[in-house]
Amino acid sequence: MAQVDYSALDDPNISTSSFYPRQGWTPTPEGVQDYIVNVGDDIGLSCRFFPYGNSAPTILFFYGNGETAIDYDSIAPMYNQIGLNFFVADYRGYGKSGGSPSFTTMLSDANTVLEAMRTSEDIVANEYVADGLRRAGQQINAGENLSEAFQNLGMFPPLVVRMLRVGESTGALDTALLNITYFYNRDVNESVDKALKLLEPTLTLVLGSVLALILFSVLTPLYDMLGQLDF
């Protein structure tokens, strides 16, 4: 499909009379998830997700001019009632998004948000973990740091909480998360190797028993036949 150039509409005389940015945000409602989607140039768009279920269809919604994502706190549950996830995103300069709105970025940002939403779909299939992460996000939005939020949940190992705390105190949270990933990947691999080593003798015994049963089933009739022959 050919790309349409909307840059002519980005003229200040047009854009200033077309967009009416309104800032503002509210505490995250229970069961709802807030996101910041990075659209480039260190600019993030504020988004609010009203989930119904992992297998349910998702509506990505961009509102009309003059509104913000938080205006849909009372409307989005109606979509949930008919079995739909509802994901509403702010434009640049609206809600708690950065930057300034324009026609060109409005369209390109919509594609970016869509790709981000597709990428994040079903990342957490375990409802228990998904609910825990949702509650952690609400605590972080309320002012707690990441390690405190994870510790309050009581569902993550102490090692995770300690490494997150170290990452926060040193300003290297990204490194801490990478280290957590490394340690737990190594732990999983070691556990799988140990399980396989424990299974090897059992599998050998089972396969030997099956082979012995097959040989017994084949050789027994042969011995009976040989015993009935007169030489």
N, C-alpha and C positions, 0 to 999 in steps of 0.2 A: 504494500500500500504506500502511495506517495506521501511524503511528509509535507504538512502544510506549514508555511511560515507565518507565524502570528506576531512577529517582531514589530510590525507597523502599529499594532494595538498597544505596544508598550510605551508609546509616547506619553509623557507625563500628563499632557492635557487630556488624554483619554483615560489613563489608568487612575488618576486621582479622582475622577468623577465616576469611576466604575467600581472601585473597591472601597469598602468602609471597614477597615480592620478594627476589631474589638478584642482587647486583651482580657484575660480572666481565666481562672481555673477553680475547680472545687475539689474537695476531698473525694477520693475514689469510693464509689458506692460498693456495698458488699457484693462479692461475686463478680465484680467488674475488674478489668485489667487496663492500666494506662501504659502507653508506649510513647517513645520518642523515636521517630524514623529519621535517620540521617539522609539528607538529600544532597549533600555535597557542600563545600565551602564552609564547613563547620556550622551548618544550619540544620536544625532538627524540627520536624513537624510533630506537634502534639496530637496523639490519637487516643481514642477510648474504645475498648472492645467489650461488647456485651455477649458473652458466650452462651450457647445453648447446649452444644455437644460436639465432640470431635468429628462425628460422622455427618453432622448437619451442614447444609449449604451455608455459605457466608456471603452477606451483602457488604460490599465496600461502598460507603456512602460519603459523598461530598455534598455539603449543604448549599443552600442559596446564599446570596450575598447578605452580609450583615449579621449572620448567625455564627455560632461557634459550636465545637463538639459537645460542650457541657449542656447546651440547650436541648440535647436529645436524651438526657438522663430519664425523663419521664415518658419519652416516646419509644426508645429502643426496646424496653421490655415487651412492648406489643409485638415486635418482631419475634422475640423469644417465645411468646405464647403460641405462635403458629409454627414453631420448630425451626427457626432460622438464627444463625449467628449474625450479629450486627456490629460492623466495624466502621466507626465514623472518624474521619481525619480532618484536621484543621488545615487551612491554607497558610502560606507564609504571612507572618504578622498577625495572625488570628490566634485566639486562645493563649497558649504559652509557646507558640512557634516563633522561631527567629526569622530574620530577614524581612523583606517587603514584598507584597504581592505584585504579580504581573501575569499577563495572559500566557506568556511563553513558559514561565516556571510553573504556573498552575497546571499546565498539561503534562510537562515533563515530570513534575513531582507526583502526579497521579499514577504514572507508570512505575515510578520508584516505589511508592507505597504498595502498589499491587504486587510487585515482585517481592517486597519484604514480607508481605502477608502470606504469599504462596510459600516462601521459604520457611516461614515459621509454623506453617500448618502441621499439626500432628507430630511436632518435635517431641512433645511429652505426651505419650499415649497413656501412661499410668495416671489415672484420675487422682490418686492419693498424692502423688508427687506434684501434679499440676495444681491441685488445690493448695498444697504447701507453698509452692512458688508464688501463687496468686496472693496468699496471705503475707508472704515476705515482701512482695511488691507494695502492698498496702502499708506495711510498717515502715518501709523505706520512704514512701511518700509522706508519711506522718512525721518524719524527721530522724528516724533511727538509722544507724549506719548498717552496712551490709552484713557484717559479722554478727551484730546483735540480733538482727532480724532472723538470720539463719539459726542462731543459737536458741532463740525463743520458740522456734518451731519444734525443736526437739526431735527432728527426723533426720538430721545430717550428722555424720560421725564427728567426734571432737576434732579430729585432724583437719577436717574441712574448715571448721570454725576458727581454729588456731591459725591456719595458713591465711585465711581471709583477713584476720586481725593483723597479722604481720604485714600483709600486702597494703592494708589501709594505713598502717603506721609509717611505712617506708615510702609510700607513694608509688608502689609498684604492684598495684592490684592485678594488672594484666599478667605479670610474671607469676604471681601467686596462683592465679587460675590455671595457667599453663602447667605449673608444677603439680597442682591437684589432679589435672587430667593425666599427666605422666604417671604419677604414683598409682592412681586407680586403674589405669590401663595395664600397668605392670602387675598390679595385684590380681587383676582378672586373668591375665595370661598365665601367671604362676599358679593360680587356683585351677585353671583348666588343665595345665600340665600335670599337676598333682593328681587330679581326678582321673586323667587318662592313665597315669602310671598305676593307680589303684585298680583301674578296670582291666588292665592287661592280663594279670593272672586269672581274673574271673572269666574274661573272654576266652583265654586259652583253655580253661577247664570246661567251659560250656561247649566250645568248638570240638574239643577232644571227646566229650561225651556224645555229641551228635555224630561224630565220625565213627565212634565205637558202635553206636546204635545202628548206623547204616551197614557197617561191616557185619555185625551180628545178624541183621535182617537178610543180608545177601548170602553169607556163608553157611548159616544154619540149614537152609533147604538143600544146599549142595552136599553137605555132610550126610544129611538124611538120605539123599538120592544115592550117594556112594555106598552107604551102608546097606542099601537094598540090592545092590548089584552082586551077582555071583561071578567070581573069577575062576 
